[in-house]
Amino acid sequence: MERANNNFGLRGSTIKTTGIIIPIDWDEHGNPVTVVLSTYDEHEYLIDERQGRGKELHQLLQQKIKVAGVLGSMIENRRTIMIKSYVLL
């Protein structure tokens, strides 16, 4: 994995990592509205759905994927990531 050192990487850094897509927030009907990439080194990256390919990852809940993306700001102790590409494993 390519990653900067602290706070799950530095804002603006490009990373490649592997993990599982999991929901962390649901609507009133039980549908996931926010997802994270949970990595094997115990980091959780909040998926930025406003740009990149983030919205597509809602269809891949509980799936193992490898992603390449750009790190963004910290939100509630999670670094955001804008997904540039991903591969299902």
Secondary structure, DSSP 4 states (H G I P E B T S, - for coil): -B--SSTTS-TT-EEEEEEEEEEEEE-TTS-EEEEEEEETTS-EEEE--SSTTGGGGGGGTT-EEEEEEEEEEEETTEEEEEEEEEEE-
